[in-house]
Amino acid sequence: MSTPKILAVVNGKGGVGKTTTAVNLAAILAEKRSVLLVDADPQGSASWWVERSGDKMGFHLSQENNPQALKDLPQVDDYQIIVVDTPPALRSEALRTVIGLADYLVLPTPPAPMDLTALIDTVKTAVNPLRVAHRVLLTKVDSRSLNETLEAQNTLLELGIPAYHAFVRSYKAHERSVLDGMAITQWKGKNAKEAQSDYRRVADELLRELL
């Protein structure tokens, strides 16, 4: 097999939907491609979630936050795509290592001004110096106040920071699918279809750039 595409999900701040994004994108991408999800976050949230599923999300899981081991990811040629859930700490050597070898970064953030400011700082300090292809994904979007989302997208546009047209709305479905050990593509409760369609739109945009 050829060298895998490495897709890292990155934000220097926690609680922004990073692990939710990494796991759900891995599950969607795995429907048509061979995918490895690497949990490089010492908190291990992605591993806990995937293990609750009995490894039935369609991708393989590896838990690894040793920077030396992470440097070998480009040599792992059993997969077409490697998704990495990174630690929420800009000074983390593991995070710097992953950003340095990634082909593409997804940068999730809620559209609230404080979250957006922190994300912009992440882009300027950790992403731009390494010239890695990237795109911001607005998460935890309140459907009742889409103006905030549009303002956030315009702010990013003015700063020359690329953002997805798609965004991920805030639904309880995301929390409940985690507790039930399922990707959002497998979960069947209230707002499951809406929550799933948000991530499918993101995956469609991502694949146009990644492959």
SULRA-V49388 format. One record per pair of residues at least 6 apart in sequence whose C-alpha atoms are under 7 Angstrom apart, sorted by the first residue. I is the first residue (numbers start at 1). J is the second residue. D is the distance in Angstrom with one decimal. If there is no record, write none. Layout:
i = [I	I]
j = [J	J]
d = [D	D]
This chain:
i = [1	1	2	3	3	3	4	4	4	4	4	4	5	5	5	5	6	6	6	6	6	6	7	7	7	7	7	7	7	8	8	8	8	8	8	8	8	8	9	9	9	9	9	9	9	9	10	10	10	10	10	11	11	11	11	11	12	12	12	12	13	13	14	16	16	16	16	17	17	18	19	19	19	22	22	23	23	24	24	25	25	26	26	26	26	27	27	27	27	30	30	31	33	34	34	34	34	35	35	35	35	35	35	36	36	36	36	36	36	36	37	37	37	37	37	37	37	38	38	38	38	38	38	38	39	39	39	39	39	39	39	39	40	40	40	40	40	40	40	41	41	41	41	42	42	47	49	49	50	52	53	53	57	65	66	67	67	67	70	71	86	87	100	103	103	104	104	104	104	105	105	105	106	106	106	106	107	107	107	108	108	108	108	109	109	109	109	109	109	110	110	110	110	110	111	111	111	111	111	135	135	135	136	136	136	137	137	137	138	138	139	139	139	140	140	140	141	141	141	141	142	142	143	153	156	156	166	166	166	167	168	168	169	171	171	173	173	173	173	173	174	177	177	177	184	184	184	185]
j = [77	78	77	74	75	77	74	77	79	80	81	82	80	81	82	103	81	82	83	102	103	104	82	83	84	102	103	104	105	83	84	85	86	99	102	104	105	106	18	22	84	85	86	105	106	107	18	86	105	106	107	88	107	108	119	122	88	89	90	122	88	89	88	108	109	110	139	108	139	108	45	46	85	83	85	46	183	183	184	199	203	35	37	59	83	57	58	59	183	58	59	58	80	59	79	80	81	59	60	79	80	81	82	59	60	61	79	81	82	83	59	60	61	62	82	83	84	61	62	63	64	83	84	85	46	47	62	63	64	84	85	86	63	64	65	84	85	86	87	65	85	86	87	65	87	63	178	181	181	181	181	182	183	94	94	93	94	97	98	97	95	95	130	132	133	132	133	134	210	133	134	135	134	135	136	137	135	136	137	136	137	138	139	115	116	119	137	138	139	116	138	139	140	141	138	141	148	149	152	162	163	164	162	163	164	163	164	167	167	168	167	168	169	168	169	170	149	168	169	170	169	170	169	163	162	163	198	201	202	198	198	199	195	191	195	189	190	191	192	195	184	183	184	187	192	195	196	196]
d = [5.8	6.6	6.3	6.4	6.9	5.6	6.5	6.0	5.9	4.6	5.2	6.5	6.2	4.8	6.2	6.1	6.0	4.8	6.1	4.9	5.2	6.6	6.0	4.8	6.2	5.9	6.1	5.0	5.7	5.7	4.6	6.3	6.9	7.0	6.3	6.5	4.9	6.3	6.3	6.1	6.1	5.4	6.2	5.8	4.8	5.9	6.9	5.8	6.7	6.2	5.1	5.8	5.9	6.6	6.6	6.8	4.4	4.7	4.9	6.2	5.1	6.7	5.3	6.3	5.2	6.1	7.0	6.4	6.4	6.0	7.0	5.9	6.2	6.7	5.8	6.7	6.9	5.6	6.3	6.8	6.4	6.6	6.6	6.9	6.4	5.8	6.2	6.6	6.5	5.7	5.8	6.9	6.4	6.9	5.0	5.3	6.5	5.1	6.5	5.5	6.2	5.0	5.7	5.7	4.8	5.8	6.4	6.6	4.8	6.2	6.9	6.1	4.9	6.3	5.9	4.8	5.8	5.9	4.8	5.7	6.6	6.1	4.7	6.3	6.1	6.4	6.1	4.7	6.0	6.1	5.1	6.9	6.2	5.0	4.3	6.6	5.7	5.0	6.2	6.5	6.4	5.1	4.1	6.6	6.7	6.8	5.9	5.5	6.4	4.6	4.3	5.7	6.5	5.9	6.4	6.3	4.7	6.1	6.9	6.7	5.9	6.2	6.6	6.6	6.7	6.2	4.9	5.5	6.8	6.3	4.5	6.5	5.9	5.4	6.0	6.6	6.1	4.5	5.7	5.8	4.5	5.8	6.1	6.3	6.5	6.7	6.3	5.1	5.5	6.9	5.3	4.7	5.4	6.4	5.9	6.9	6.4	5.5	5.6	5.0	4.8	6.3	6.2	4.3	6.1	6.1	5.6	6.1	5.1	6.3	6.1	4.6	6.2	6.1	5.2	4.2	7.0	6.1	4.3	5.2	6.1	5.8	6.4	6.8	6.8	7.0	6.8	6.0	5.6	6.4	5.3	6.6	6.9	6.9	6.8	6.8	6.5	6.2	5.8	6.9	6.7	6.2	6.0	5.8	6.8	7.0	5.6	5.7]
